[in-house]
Amino acid sequence: MTVAVSSRSAAFVSGYRAVAQLERGDLCDVYGAWSEEREARCVVKILRPDRRAFAADRRRVVAEGELLLSLTHPHIVRAYEVHEDPVPFIVLEATAGESLAGLIEQGPFSTRDLARLATQLCSALGYLHRHGYLHLDLKPANVWYERGHARLVDLSLARRSGKAAGQSLSVATDAWGLGRLLYEAATGRTLPGGDEMGVGAQVPPPLKKNGRLLPATGSIIMRCLSAALGDRPSIAEVARVFAPLV
């Protein structure tokens, strides 16, 4: 929910005026802001006051900003700059539209809109993977959507392939996240089970929730949600299924 910011607290970082608080995340506060240098709207993602004493949290914000600065893709939000001191924050382009989470609440996507969403996200993920990174947090809240154009807007958990907390991370992890996101867009409902370890046979096929889906699209979504990593399709394979439907 957008919250207006009073004029007395508007100047929160040098060169930027906060216009409205857009979101409070676990790590950062996100503001709609005005850039004095650019004379244009932007988004400022700044480390929350209660997290600023933790070096690891400070590094996470800077790492996300540096990664975004290195990426140039039409379906990944653009970063203008990143600052480390005195408070870590990232300046991002202002994106129009709304969170995919809100759109899904309005009901299932049409076949064409679902295909457009899938191919755009596959393009962004393929680009990210070729640069050696996994997204690891694919969900409707992290996708901004306007008039058929999707953008990934949160890369705060992105990291290179490997192990984290004893769990192996690979492109198959992102395939599952993509499958969850497409399942929810196809059905207009939250995926039962909630996370990668909590789903499986209990997930009703999306065709049962949306009779307009083609069998091939329903099948590829369910393969993304397979418990066995080796059974999940590649991102390129998902794109090949949806591309003819755009």
C-alpha positions in Angstrom: 0.0 0.0 0.0 1.3 3.4 -0.9 1.7 5.8 2.0 2.2 9.6 1.5 5.3 11.1 3.1 5.0 14.4 4.9 7.1 17.4 3.6 9.0 17.6 6.8 10.5 14.1 6.3 10.7 14.3 2.5 14.5 14.9 2.2 15.7 11.5 3.3 18.9 11.0 1.2 21.0 13.6 -0.5 19.6 14.6 -3.9 16.3 12.8 -3.5 12.9 13.7 -2.1 10.6 10.9 -0.8 7.1 11.3 -2.3 5.5 8.1 -0.9 6.5 4.9 0.8 5.6 2.1 -1.5 6.6 -0.9 0.5 8.3 -2.1 3.7 10.2 -5.3 3.1 12.1 -7.5 5.5 15.4 -5.7 4.6 14.5 -2.4 2.9 12.0 0.4 2.8 11.0 1.3 -0.8 10.0 4.9 -1.7 8.7 6.6 -4.7 11.0 9.6 -5.0 12.0 12.6 -7.0 15.6 12.9 -8.4 16.8 16.5 -8.3 19.6 15.7 -10.7 17.4 13.9 -13.3 14.3 16.0 -12.6 12.4 12.8 -12.9 10.6 10.2 -10.7 12.6 7.2 -9.5 12.4 4.5 -6.8 14.8 4.5 -3.8 15.3 1.2 -2.0 17.0 2.0 1.3 18.1 -0.3 4.2 15.6 -0.2 7.1 16.7 1.7 10.2 16.5 -1.4 12.3 18.9 -3.3 10.0 21.6 -0.7 9.5 23.8 -1.9 12.3 24.2 -5.3 10.7 27.2 -5.5 8.3 25.7 -8.5 6.4 22.5 -6.6 5.7 24.4 -3.6 4.5 26.4 -5.8 2.1 23.2 -7.4 0.8 21.8 -4.0 -0.3 25.1 -3.0 -2.0 25.4 -6.4 -3.7 21.9 -6.2 -5.1 22.6 -2.6 -6.4 25.9 -3.6 -8.0 24.3 -6.6 -9.7 21.5 -4.5 -11.1 24.0 -1.9 -12.3 25.7 -4.6 -14.3 22.5 -5.9 -16.0 20.7 -4.3 -19.0 17.6 -6.2 -19.9 14.1 -5.0 -20.8 12.5 -7.3 -18.3 14.7 -6.5 -15.3 14.4 -3.2 -13.5 17.2 -0.8 -14.2 19.4 0.6 -11.4 20.8 4.2 -11.8 23.2 4.2 -8.8 24.0 2.5 -5.6 25.4 4.1 -2.4 27.0 2.4 0.6 27.6 5.2 3.2 26.2 6.5 5.4 23.1 4.4 4.6 23.1 1.7 1.9 20.5 2.5 -0.8 19.8 1.8 -4.5 18.2 4.2 -7.0 16.0 2.4 -9.5 13.9 3.5 -12.5 10.3 4.2 -11.7 8.2 1.5 -13.2 4.5 1.9 -14.1 1.8 -0.7 -13.7 1.3 -2.8 -10.6 2.5 -5.9 -8.8 1.6 -9.2 -10.5 0.3 -10.3 -7.1 -2.5 -7.8 -7.3 -3.4 -8.8 -10.9 -3.5 -12.5 -10.0 -6.1 -11.7 -7.3 -8.4 -10.4 -10.1 -8.5 -13.9 -11.7 -6.6 -16.2 -14.1 -4.6 -14.7 -17.0 -5.8 -15.4 -20.6 -3.7 -17.9 -22.6 -2.0 -15.1 -24.6 -1.2 -13.0 -21.5 0.1 -16.0 -19.7 2.3 -16.8 -22.7 3.6 -13.3 -22.9 4.4 -13.3 -19.2 6.2 -16.6 -19.5 8.3 -15.7 -22.5 9.4 -12.4 -21.0 10.3 -14.0 -17.6 12.2 -16.8 -19.4 14.1 -14.1 -21.3 15.1 -12.3 -18.1 16.0 -15.5 -16.3 18.0 -16.8 -19.2 20.0 -13.6 -19.3 20.5 -13.6 -15.5 21.7 -17.3 -15.7 24.1 -16.5 -18.5 25.6 -13.9 -16.2 26.2 -16.6 -13.6 23.4 -15.7 -11.2 20.2 -17.3 -9.9 17.2 -15.2 -8.9 15.9 -17.5 -6.1 12.9 -15.5 -5.2 10.5 -15.7 -8.1 7.0 -14.8 -7.0 4.2 -12.5 -8.1 5.1 -9.8 -5.6 8.6 -9.5 -7.3 7.2 -8.9 -10.8 5.8 -5.6 -11.9 3.4 -5.7 -14.9 2.0 -3.0 -17.2 0.1 -3.5 -20.5 1.7 -6.8 -21.2 5.2 -5.8 -20.1 6.8 -7.6 -17.1 9.8 -6.6 -15.1 11.6 -8.4 -12.3 12.0 -5.8 -9.6 13.7 -7.5 -6.7 17.1 -9.3 -6.9 17.9 -9.1 -3.2 18.3 -12.9 -2.9 20.1 -13.4 -6.2 23.4 -15.3 -5.9 25.6 -17.7 -7.8 24.9 -21.4 -8.1 26.2 -23.5 -5.3 25.1 -24.5 -1.8 23.3 -22.3 0.8 22.3 -23.6 4.2 23.1 -27.1 3.0 20.8 -26.9 0.1 22.0 -27.2 -3.5 21.0 -24.2 -5.7 20.9 -24.4 -9.5 18.8 -23.3 -12.4 16.3 -26.0 -11.4 15.6 -23.9 -8.3 14.5 -21.0 -10.6 12.5 -23.3 -12.8 10.5 -24.2 -9.7 10.0 -20.6 -8.9 8.9 -19.8 -12.4 6.5 -22.7 -12.3 4.9 -21.5 -9.1 4.5 -18.0 -10.6 3.0 -19.3 -13.8 0.7 -21.6 -11.9 -0.7 -18.8 -9.9 -1.1 -16.6 -13.0 -2.8 -19.4 -14.8 -5.2 -20.3 -12.0 -5.7 -17.0 -10.1 -4.9 -18.9 -6.9 -2.0 -19.4 -4.6 0.0 -22.5 -5.1 -0.9 -25.1 -2.4 2.0 -26.0 -0.1 3.7 -22.7 -0.3 7.4 -23.6 -0.9 9.5 -26.0 -3.0 9.6 -28.6 -0.3 5.9 -28.5 0.6 4.3 -29.3 -2.8 4.1 -32.3 -5.1 1.3 -34.6 -5.8 -1.1 -32.4 -3.8 -1.0 -29.7 -6.4 -4.1 -29.9 -8.7 -3.1 -29.5 -12.4 -3.8 -25.9 -13.6 -6.0 -27.3 -16.3 -8.5 -28.2 -13.6 -8.6 -24.5 -12.5 -8.4 -22.9 -16.0 -10.0 -24.9 -18.8 -8.7 -22.5 -21.4 -5.1 -23.7 -21.0 -3.6 -25.9 -23.6 -2.4 -29.3 -22.4 1.2 -28.5 -23.3 1.2 -25.3 -21.2 -0.4 -27.1 -18.2 2.1 -29.9 -18.5 5.2 -27.7 -18.6 4.0 -25.8 -15.5 3.6 -29.0 -13.6 7.0 -30.2 -14.7 8.5 -27.1 -13.3 6.9 -28.0 -10.0 8.4 -31.5 -10.0 10.0 -32.6 -6.7 12.9 -34.2 -8.6 15.3 -31.6 -9.8 16.2 -33.6 -12.9 12.5 -33.7 -14.0 12.2 -30.0 -14.2 12.5 -28.4 -17.7 15.2 -25.9 -18.6 14.1 -22.2 -18.9 14.7 -22.4 -22.6 12.3 -25.3 -22.9 9.6 -23.4 -21.0 10.1 -20.5 -23.4 9.7 -22.8 -26.5 6.4 -24.1 -25.3 4.9 -20.6 -24.7 6.5 -18.6 -27.5 4.1 -19.8 -30.3 1.1 -18.6 -28.2 2.2 -15.0 -27.9 
